[in-house]
Amino acid sequence: MTQLQHRVVLHAYVTEKSMDEMERLNKLEFVVDARANRAAIKRAIEEIYHCRVAKINVKIVRLGKIATVRFAKEFSAEDIGSRAGVF
């Protein structure tokens, strides 16, 4: 089951805007599988990083599908970002 979750979330997506959102709004961006829906992305993020997701926004760009994930207040996006390889 864990391998399937890793196929949904491909890698972290890092830009200046995403770094600013990480600090100010407790959000991170991830490149995800184009076939994944919000529920699958939420389950995968919560299982991989052992956190709670508050909200997910999804956008489709030329690169693929990017999910912007806002975490619950008790979880820090900076800590999760360090585990995701953002730094």
N, CA, C and O atoms as a Tinker XYZ file with bonds, in Angstrom:
   348  protein
     1  N      0.822000   -1.196000    0.000000    73     2
     2  CA     0.000000    0.000000    0.000000    64     1     3
     3  C      0.865000    1.258000    0.000000    63     2     4     5
     4  O      0.524000    2.232000   -0.670000    81     3
     5  N      1.967000    1.258000    0.730000    73     3     6
     6  CA     2.813000    2.435000    0.809000    64     5     7
     7  C      3.417000    2.775000   -0.550000    63     6     8     9
     8  O      3.562000    3.952000   -0.881000    81     7
     9  N      3.768000    1.772000   -1.334000    73     7    10
    10  CA     4.343000    2.040000   -2.645000    64     9    11
    11  C      3.336000    2.757000   -3.542000    63    10    12    13
    12  O      3.716000    3.615000   -4.340000    81    11
    13  N      2.067000    2.412000   -3.417000    73    11    14
    14  CA     1.049000    3.099000   -4.211000    64    13    15
    15  C      0.950000    4.566000   -3.824000    63    14    16    17
    16  O      0.743000    5.418000   -4.687000    81    15
    17  N      1.095000    4.874000   -2.533000    73    15    18
    18  CA     1.027000    6.261000   -2.078000    64    17    19
    19  C      2.201000    7.060000   -2.631000    63    18    20    21
    20  O      2.053000    8.237000   -2.958000    81    19
    21  N      3.370000    6.422000   -2.736000    73    19    22
    22  CA     4.535000    7.117000   -3.270000    64    21    23
    23  C      4.399000    7.369000   -4.770000    63    22    24    25
    24  O      5.061000    8.259000   -5.304000    81    23
    25  N      3.567000    6.616000   -5.447000    73    23    26
    26  CA     3.339000    6.849000   -6.872000    64    25    27
    27  C      2.408000    8.023000   -7.104000    63    26    28    29
    28  O      2.433000    8.627000   -8.177000    81    27
    29  N      1.587000    8.359000   -6.117000    73    27    30
    30  CA     0.671000    9.505000   -6.249000    64    29    31
    31  C      1.461000   10.808000   -6.121000    63    30    32    33
    32  O      1.313000   11.701000   -6.955000    81    31
    33  N      2.285000   10.924000   -5.102000    73    31    34
    34  CA     3.092000   12.121000   -4.866000    64    33    35
    35  C      4.470000   11.875000   -5.477000    63    34    36    37
    36  O      5.217000   11.014000   -5.012000    81    35
    37  N      4.801000   12.631000   -6.517000    73    35    38
    38  CA     6.064000   12.402000   -7.215000    64    37    39
    39  C      7.233000   13.105000   -6.533000    63    38    40    41
    40  O      8.239000   12.466000   -6.225000    81    39
    41  N      7.117000   14.426000   -6.289000    73    39    42
    42  CA     8.168000   15.166000   -5.591000    64    41    43
    43  C      7.653000   16.547000   -5.218000    63    42    44    45
    44  O      6.608000   16.994000   -5.691000    81    43
    45  N      8.419000   17.212000   -4.353000    73    43    46
    46  CA     8.059000   18.572000   -3.950000    64    45    47
    47  C      8.343000   19.532000   -5.097000    63    46    48    49
    48  O      9.266000   19.316000   -5.882000    81    47
    49  N      7.551000   20.588000   -5.191000    73    47    50
    50  CA     7.700000   21.600000   -6.234000    64    49    51
    51  C      8.120000   22.893000   -5.546000    63    50    52    53
    52  O      7.358000   23.459000   -4.763000    81    51
    53  N      9.337000   23.362000   -5.839000    73    51    54
    54  CA     9.898000   24.496000   -5.108000    64    53    55
    55  C     10.089000   25.689000   -6.045000    63    54    56    57
    56  O     10.805000   25.609000   -7.043000    81    55
    57  N      9.436000   26.788000   -5.699000    73    55    58
    58  CA     9.608000   28.068000   -6.372000    64    57    59
    59  C      9.701000   29.146000   -5.287000    63    58    60    61
    60  O      9.511000   28.859000   -4.105000    81    59
    61  N      9.988000   30.362000   -5.684000    73    59    62
    62  CA    10.017000   31.446000   -4.696000    64    61    63
    63  C      8.643000   31.629000   -4.060000    63    62    64    65
    64  O      8.537000   31.860000   -2.855000    81    63
    65  N      7.601000   31.527000   -4.864000    73    63    66
    66  CA     6.243000   31.680000   -4.346000    64    65    67
    67  C      5.910000   30.564000   -3.360000    63    66    68    69
    68  O      5.313000   30.819000   -2.314000    81    67
    69  N      6.291000   29.333000   -3.685000    73    67    70
    70  CA     5.980000   28.223000   -2.783000    64    69    71
    71  C      6.765000   28.334000   -1.475000    63    70    72    73
    72  O      6.263000   27.947000   -0.420000    81    71
    73  N      7.992000   28.858000   -1.536000    73    71    74
    74  CA     8.762000   29.055000   -0.303000    64    73    75
    75  C      8.112000   30.130000    0.568000    63    74    76    77
    76  O      8.079000   30.004000    1.793000    81    75
    77  N      7.602000   31.174000   -0.056000    73    75    78
    78  CA     6.915000   32.232000    0.683000    64    77    79
    79  C      5.639000   31.691000    1.326000    63    78    80    81
    80  O      5.347000   31.996000    2.482000    81    79
    81  N      4.874000   30.883000    0.572000    73    79    82
    82  CA     3.647000   30.295000    1.119000    64    81    83
    83  C      3.957000   29.318000    2.251000    63    82    84    85
    84  O      3.169000   29.181000    3.187000    81    83
    85  N      5.095000   28.642000    2.167000    73    83    86
    86  CA     5.469000   27.715000    3.224000    64    85    87
    87  C      5.670000   28.471000    4.533000    63    86    88    89
    88  O      5.237000   28.009000    5.589000    81    87
    89  N      6.321000   29.623000    4.470000    73    87    90
    90  CA     6.590000   30.394000    5.672000    64    89    91
    91  C      5.349000   31.110000    6.198000    63    90    92    93
    92  O      5.086000   31.100000    7.401000    81    91
    93  N      4.584000   31.732000    5.295000    73    91    94
    94  CA     3.457000   32.557000    5.726000    64    93    95
    95  C      2.167000   31.779000    5.948000    63    94    96    97
    96  O      1.444000   32.042000    6.909000    81    95
    97  N      1.865000   30.809000    5.056000    73    95    98
    98  CA     0.541000   30.189000    5.044000    64    97    99
    99  C      0.539000   28.702000    5.404000    63    98   100   101
   100  O     -0.510000   28.059000    5.352000    81    99
   101  N      1.695000   28.150000    5.767000    73    99   102
   102  CA     1.799000   26.737000    6.159000    64   101   103
   103  C      1.388000   25.807000    5.005000    63   102   104   105
   104  O      0.651000   24.841000    5.202000    81   103
   105  N      1.887000   26.123000    3.785000    73   103   106
   106  CA     1.554000   25.344000    2.599000    64   105   107
   107  C      2.818000   24.802000    1.934000    63   106   108   109
   108  O      3.898000   25.381000    2.049000    81   107
   109  N      2.658000   23.690000    1.243000    73   107   110
   110  CA     3.706000   23.126000    0.390000    64   109   111
   111  C      3.083000   22.735000   -0.940000    63   110   112   113
   112  O      1.884000   22.468000   -1.017000    81   111
   113  N      3.896000   22.702000   -1.981000    73   111   114
   114  CA     3.424000   22.272000   -3.292000    64   113   115
   115  C      4.136000   20.988000   -3.690000    63   114   116   117
   116  O      5.330000   20.818000   -3.446000    81   115
   117  N      3.370000   20.081000   -4.313000    73   115   118
   118  CA     3.897000   18.805000   -4.762000    64   117   119
   119  C      3.458000   18.550000   -6.193000    63   118   120   121
   120  O      2.330000   18.867000   -6.572000    81   119
   121  N      4.363000   17.969000   -6.993000    73   119   122
   122  CA     3.975000   17.466000   -8.305000    64   121   123
   123  C      3.379000   16.086000   -8.056000    63   122   124   125
   124  O      4.002000   15.242000   -7.411000    81   123
   125  N      2.175000   15.858000   -8.567000    73   123   126
   126  CA     1.462000   14.605000   -8.314000    64   125   127
   127  C      1.106000   13.936000   -9.637000    63   126   128   129
   128  O      1.182000   14.547000  -10.703000    81   127
   129  N      0.720000   12.685000   -9.545000    73   127   130
   130  CA     0.292000   11.925000  -10.716000    64   129   131
   131  C     -0.923000   12.600000  -11.337000    63   130   132   133
   132  O     -1.823000   13.045000  -10.624000    81   131
   133  N     -0.951000   12.675000  -12.657000    73   131   134
   134  CA    -2.034000   13.362000  -13.363000    64   133   135
   135  C     -3.384000   12.694000  -13.155000    63   134   136   137
   136  O     -4.418000   13.343000  -13.314000    81   135
   137  N     -3.400000   11.411000  -12.802000    73   135   138
   138  CA    -4.667000   10.694000  -12.598000    64   137   139
   139  C     -5.187000   10.791000  -11.171000    63   138   140   141
   140  O     -6.301000   10.347000  -10.894000    81   139
   141  N     -4.405000   11.362000  -10.262000    73   139   142
   142  CA    -4.779000   11.414000   -8.849000    64   141   143
   143  C     -5.841000   12.488000   -8.594000    63   142   144   145
   144  O     -5.798000   13.575000   -9.171000    81   143
   145  N     -6.791000   12.160000   -7.722000    73   143   146
   146  CA    -7.786000   13.155000   -7.310000    64   145   147
   147  C     -7.418000   13.693000   -5.930000    63   146   148   149
   148  O     -6.443000   13.249000   -5.324000    81   147
   149  N     -8.202000   14.648000   -5.437000    73   147   150
   150  CA    -7.875000   15.283000   -4.158000    64   149   151
   151  C     -7.846000   14.292000   -2.996000    63   150   152   153
   152  O     -6.968000   14.370000   -2.137000    81   151
   153  N     -8.784000   13.379000   -2.966000    73   151   154
   154  CA    -8.843000   12.407000   -1.867000    64   153   155
   155  C     -7.607000   11.513000   -1.864000    63   154   156   157
   156  O     -7.051000   11.232000   -0.803000    81   155
   157  N     -7.176000   11.068000   -3.029000    73   155   158
   158  CA    -5.992000   10.213000   -3.115000    64   157   159
   159  C     -4.737000   10.986000   -2.715000    63   158   160   161
   160  O     -3.853000   10.444000   -2.052000    81   159
   161  N     -4.663000   12.250000   -3.118000    73   159   162
   162  CA    -3.507000   13.078000   -2.754000    64   161   163
   163  C     -3.468000   13.293000   -1.247000    63   162   164   165
   164  O     -2.407000   13.200000   -0.629000    81   163
   165  N     -4.622000   13.581000   -0.659000    73   163   166
   166  CA    -4.690000   13.800000    0.791000    64   165   167
   167  C     -4.260000   12.552000    1.551000    63   166   168   169
   168  O     -3.463000   12.640000    2.485000    81   167
   169  N     -4.781000   11.387000    1.158000    73   167   170
   170  CA    -4.388000   10.137000    1.826000    64   169   171
   171  C     -2.897000    9.898000    1.701000    63   170   172   173
   172  O     -2.246000    9.502000    2.668000    81   171
   173  N     -2.349000   10.135000    0.516000    73   171   174
   174  CA    -0.924000    9.888000    0.286000    64   173   175
   175  C     -0.055000   10.813000    1.124000    63   174   176   177
   176  O      0.904000   10.357000    1.747000    81   175
   177  N     -0.370000   12.100000    1.153000    73   175   178
   178  CA     0.418000   13.064000    1.934000    64   177   179
   179  C      0.361000   12.719000    3.414000    63   178   180   181
   180  O      1.388000   12.725000    4.093000    81   179
   181  N     -0.846000   12.413000    3.927000    73   179   182
   182  CA    -0.982000   12.096000    5.346000    64   181   183
   183  C     -0.247000   10.817000    5.708000    63   182   184   185
   184  O      0.325000   10.724000    6.794000    81   183
   185  N     -0.252000    9.835000    4.827000    73   183   186
   186  CA     0.427000    8.569000    5.121000    64   185   187
   187  C      1.944000    8.695000    5.016000    63   186   188   189
   188  O      2.666000    8.155000    5.854000    81   187
   189  N      2.430000    9.394000    4.010000    73   187   190
   190  CA     3.871000    9.507000    3.802000    64   189   191
   191  C      4.521000   10.373000    4.880000    63   190   192   193
   192  O      5.556000    9.996000    5.431000    81   191
   193  N      3.927000   11.530000    5.189000    73   191   194
   194  CA     4.551000   12.497000    6.087000    64   193   195
   195  C      3.967000   12.502000    7.493000    63   194   196   197
   196  O      4.380000   13.319000    8.316000    81   195
   197  N      3.019000   11.618000    7.796000    73   195   198
   198  CA     2.431000   11.484000    9.137000    64   197   199
   199  C      1.972000   12.841000    9.671000    63   198   200   201
   200  O      2.433000   13.305000   10.713000    81   199
   201  N      1.058000   13.461000    8.936000    73   199   202
   202  CA     0.535000   14.766000    9.291000    64   201   203
   203  C     -0.958000   14.799000    8.985000    63   202   204   205
   204  O     -1.539000   13.801000    8.557000    81   203
   205  N     -1.572000   15.960000    9.211000    73   203   206
   206  CA    -2.978000   16.137000    8.872000    64   205   207
   207  C     -3.109000   17.286000    7.880000    63   206   208   209
   208  O     -2.574000   18.372000    8.101000    81   207
   209  N     -3.813000   17.042000    6.801000    73   207   210
   210  CA    -3.996000   18.026000    5.737000    64   209   211
   211  C     -5.290000   18.793000    5.989000    63   210   212   213
   212  O     -6.331000   18.190000    6.250000    81   211
   213  N     -5.225000   20.119000    5.911000    73   211   214
   214  CA    -6.414000   20.942000    6.094000    64   213   215
   215  C     -7.138000   21.171000    4.772000    63   214   216   217
   216  O     -8.367000   21.122000    4.724000    81   215
   217  N     -6.384000   21.421000    3.693000    73   215   218
   218  CA    -7.008000   21.733000    2.413000    64   217   219
   219  C     -6.034000   21.452000    1.274000    63   218   220   221
   220  O     -4.818000   21.559000    1.435000    81   219
   221  N     -6.594000   21.088000    0.119000    73   219   222
   222  CA    -5.785000   20.835000   -1.071000    64   221   223
   223  C     -6.376000   21.601000   -2.252000    63   222   224   225
   224  O     -7.579000   21.547000   -2.504000    81   223
   225  N     -5.511000   22.312000   -2.970000    73   223   226
   226  CA    -5.872000   22.936000   -4.240000    64   225   227
   227  C     -5.026000   22.270000   -5.316000    63   226   228   229
   228  O     -3.842000   22.001000   -5.110000    81   227
   229  N     -5.641000   22.006000   -6.466000    73   227   230
   230  CA    -4.948000   21.326000   -7.548000    64   229   231
   231  C     -4.992000   22.196000   -8.793000    63   230   232   233
   232  O     -6.031000   22.756000   -9.143000    81   231
   233  N     -3.842000   22.299000   -9.457000    73   231   234
   234  CA    -3.802000   23.019000  -10.728000    64   233   235
   235  C     -3.051000   22.175000  -11.746000    63   234   236   237
   236  O     -2.125000   21.438000  -11.407000    81   235
   237  N     -3.467000   22.298000  -12.990000    73   235   238
   238  CA    -2.839000   21.552000  -14.074000    64   237   239
   239  C     -2.029000   22.550000  -14.903000    63   238   240   241
   240  O     -2.562000   23.533000  -15.417000    81   239
   241  N     -0.745000   22.275000  -15.017000    73   239   242
   242  CA     0.171000   23.126000  -15.776000    64   241   243
   243  C      0.896000   22.268000  -16.802000    63   242   244   245
   244  O      0.680000   21.058000  -16.883000    81   243
   245  N      1.744000   22.899000  -17.570000    73   243   246
   246  CA     2.477000   22.177000  -18.598000    64   245   247
   247  C      3.339000   21.063000  -18.003000    63   246   248   249
   248  O      3.507000   20.011000  -18.619000    81   247
   249  N      3.878000   21.290000  -16.821000    73   247   250
   250  CA     4.699000   20.306000  -16.127000    64   249   251
   251  C      3.907000   19.073000  -15.714000    63   250   252   253
   252  O      4.459000   17.976000  -15.642000    81   251
   253  N      2.631000   19.244000  -15.444000    73   251   254
   254  CA     1.771000   18.159000  -14.977000    64   253   255
   255  C      0.740000   18.704000  -14.011000    63   254   256   257
   256  O      0.220000   19.804000  -14.199000    81   255
   257  N      0.447000   17.936000  -12.983000    73   255   258
   258  CA    -0.538000   18.347000  -11.981000    64   257   259
   259  C      0.206000   18.726000  -10.708000    63   258   260   261
   260  O      1.038000   17.965000  -10.214000    81   259
   261  N     -0.098000   19.905000  -10.181000    73   259   262
   262  CA     0.546000   20.396000   -8.966000    64   261   263
   263  C     -0.512000   20.579000   -7.891000    63   262   264   265
   264  O     -1.534000   21.230000   -8.106000    81   263
   265  N     -0.246000   19.990000   -6.724000    73   263   266
   266  CA    -1.156000   20.099000   -5.590000    64   265   267
   267  C     -0.553000   21.041000   -4.555000    63   266   268   269
   268  O      0.581000   20.851000   -4.115000    81   267
   269  N     -1.313000   22.050000   -4.175000    73   267   270
   270  CA    -0.917000   22.941000   -3.090000    64   269   271
   271  C     -1.625000   22.457000   -1.841000    63   270   272   273
   272  O     -2.854000   22.453000   -1.772000    81   271
   273  N     -0.839000   22.048000   -0.853000    73   271   274
   274  CA    -1.375000   21.404000    0.350000    64   273   275
   275  C     -1.188000   22.334000    1.540000    63   274   276   277
   276  O     -0.068000   22.741000    1.850000    81   275
   277  N     -2.302000   22.669000    2.208000    73   275   278
   278  CA    -2.228000   23.431000    3.452000    64   277   279
   279  C     -2.376000   22.448000    4.602000    63   278   280   281
   280  O     -3.307000   21.644000    4.628000    81   279
   281  N     -1.463000   22.517000    5.542000    73   279   282
   282  CA    -1.452000   21.591000    6.666000    64   281   283
   283  C     -2.209000   22.161000    7.854000    63   282   284   285
   284  O     -2.385000   23.374000    7.966000    81   283
   285  N     -2.656000   21.280000    8.737000    73   283   286
   286  CA    -3.338000   21.701000    9.957000    64   285   287
   287  C     -2.372000   22.525000   10.810000    63   286   288   289
   288  O     -1.156000   22.402000   10.667000    81   287
   289  N     -2.911000   23.358000   11.689000    73   287   290
   290  CA    -2.097000   24.293000   12.465000    64   289   291
   291  C     -1.035000   23.611000   13.318000    63   290   292   293
   292  O      0.038000   24.174000   13.535000    81   291
   293  N     -1.318000   22.409000   13.800000    73   291   294
   294  CA    -0.353000   21.745000   14.682000    64   293   295
   295  C      0.831000   21.127000   13.940000    63   294   296   297
   296  O      1.751000   20.608000   14.572000    81   295
   297  N      0.817000   21.175000   12.607000    73   295   298
   298  CA     1.914000   20.638000   11.804000    64   297   299
   299  C      2.579000   21.775000   11.043000    63   298   300   301
   300  O      1.899000   22.615000   10.453000    81   299
   301  N      3.895000   21.801000   11.055000    73   299   302
   302  CA     4.654000   22.862000   10.406000    64   301   303
   303  C      5.051000   22.445000    8.990000    63   302   304   305
   304  O      5.613000   21.369000    8.786000    81   303
   305  N      4.755000   23.298000    8.024000    73   303   306
   306  CA     5.129000   23.010000    6.635000    64   305   307
   307  C      6.644000   22.998000    6.477000    63   306   308   309
   308  O      7.167000   22.287000    5.619000    81   307
   309  N      7.353000   23.769000    7.285000    73   307   310
   310  CA     8.815000   23.781000    7.211000    64   309   311
   311  C      9.397000   22.441000    7.638000    63   310   312   313
   312  O     10.340000   21.954000    7.016000    81   311
   313  N      8.849000   21.836000    8.691000    73   311   314
   314  CA     9.316000   20.514000    9.128000    64   313   315
   315  C      9.009000   19.454000    8.078000    63   314   316   317
   316  O      9.852000   18.610000    7.776000    81   315
   317  N      7.821000   19.499000    7.531000    73   315   318
   318  CA     7.435000   18.531000    6.507000    64   317   319
   319  C      8.246000   18.765000    5.245000    63   318   320   321
   320  O      8.627000   17.809000    4.570000    81   319
   321  N      8.514000   20.017000    4.919000    73   319   322
   322  CA     9.334000   20.338000    3.761000    64   321   323
   323  C     10.749000   19.821000    3.885000    63   322   324   325
   324  O     11.344000   19.397000    2.894000    81   323
   325  N     11.294000   19.851000    5.084000    73   323   326
   326  CA    12.649000   19.302000    5.267000    64   325   327
   327  C     12.648000   17.797000    5.077000    63   326   328   329
   328  O     13.625000   17.245000    4.571000    81   327
   329  N     11.562000   17.108000    5.476000    73   327   330
   330  CA    11.462000   15.668000    5.231000    64   329   331
   331  C     11.214000   15.364000    3.759000    63   330   332   333
   332  O     11.598000   14.300000    3.273000    81   331
   333  N     10.572000   16.291000    3.044000    73   331   334
   334  CA    10.265000   16.091000    1.633000    64   333   335
   335  C     11.438000   16.435000    0.728000    63   334   336   337
   336  O     11.390000   16.165000   -0.471000    81   335
   337  N     12.491000   17.027000    1.283000    73   335   338
   338  CA    13.657000   17.354000    0.484000    64   337   339
   339  C     13.621000   18.734000   -0.134000    63   338   340   341
   340  O     14.289000   18.981000   -1.138000    81   339
   341  N     12.849000   19.639000    0.451000    73   339   342
   342  CA    12.764000   20.997000   -0.072000    64   341   343
   343  C     14.052000   21.757000    0.209000    63   342   344   345
   344  O     14.489000   22.547000   -0.628000    81   343
   345  N     14.660000   21.543000    1.345000    73   343   346
   346  CA    15.877000   22.275000    1.727000    64   345   347
   347  C     17.106000   21.522000    1.302000    63   346   348
   348  O     18.223000   21.981000    1.537000    81   347
